[in-house]
Amino acid sequence: MKSIKGVYLIEGNKVKFIEVTTGITGEADIEIASGLGSGKEIVRGPSRVLKTLKDGMTVKRQQRGAGNSNANGGS
């Protein structure tokens, strides 16, 4: 049985599952080759959390704090 690959979009405060086609897969990143338009907000996080989501589920956004930024700080 083939599993469906997709992402959850954030629409208001609910999530909506959409099927996507993937491309290059890295250790922590996956290229979305098709199925997702630009400017869409998707849910990101650990797979153990993403696997608990269901279409239409209400979610709460978490903002990254300044200390959690991926920006390169100089010293």
C-alpha positions, 0 to 999 in steps of 0.5 A: 500500500502506497502512503499519501504524501502531503502537508497541512496548511494553516487556514485561520486556526484550522489545518487542512491536509493537501497531497503533494509530490516530493522531490529531493529529500535530505536529512531534515528537509524535503523538497515539495515538487508540486501541489503547494502554491507559493505564499501558503503557510504550512505546519512544521514540527517533529514528525511525532507531532505532525502524525497526530494532526487530522484534517480540520483540527484546530491549532495554535500558532507558536512564534519563535523567540529571538533565542530560537532563531536560525540567523547567523550571529557574529561574535 
